Amino acid sequence: MLPASPRRTQLDTGSRWYVEKHQDVKETYQFNKQGLLLEKKIQHKTSTVLVSKYTYKNKLMISATEQVFNKADQSKMLEKKMSWEYDDAANMTWESIKYPEDSGCDQEIKWVYGKYSIVLKTTRKKGSDEILETNELSSELNDRVVKRKEISENGVLKEKTDYGYGYPNNPYCVTSEKRYVLDSTSNFIQTFYTYNSGKHTHKFVSKDQKGINGAEIKNADGNACGSIEETYRTIRKLPVNTGVMVCVIVVRCGN
């Protein structure tokens, strides 16, 4: 026997309230006149499980509070408070996540953007730890793509990747990638991408990775390989005329 479908009820109280009931679980949603979610409440029998509340400015969410309750003792709960800020282009520039019961888990994220809303810098802070991610744009392609990405943790460079472009059918497709092994200046993992010359020129059809100067790469089983080649082949579209493709991936590992 199939489980019963949830019962939905709409309450007309100025703002829009929707109630879903399924067995012993009751979910209540409140929306404003623009259709934005203001409050969500989940109850199991007589116990409140979750209460979430949201506020907006210019239809962008600027704050949210989530409270998860202890079913055995409703006076106990875990609370998470989130806040956001945006620039004039509606790009998120700041995010704050706070846990009043465990401030050691508080986090803050800031973003800086360049042309075309591409992220130039992301700063993540948690306690005294800071992770900085920077993107250098390619002037040759009018600052439309990332040329180099670097990630540092507490001032120490942890990751550096260079990207190359040059596919004639779409100059903004990545054709090569160098991910450096940071304990050496000459070791890196080189990746080459090839594309289909047909309609879907932005989807690569093969990916070939090689470890240069002894840089080690590993397959999905965790075994070291000198090279890994992945080939993507479209079998058919499903269903007809939806553009959804069923693909097969062939992986070869070389020494």
Order of alpha helices (4+ residues) and beta strands (2+ residues): beta-beta-beta-beta-beta-beta-beta-beta-beta-beta-beta-beta-beta-beta-beta-beta-beta-beta-beta-beta
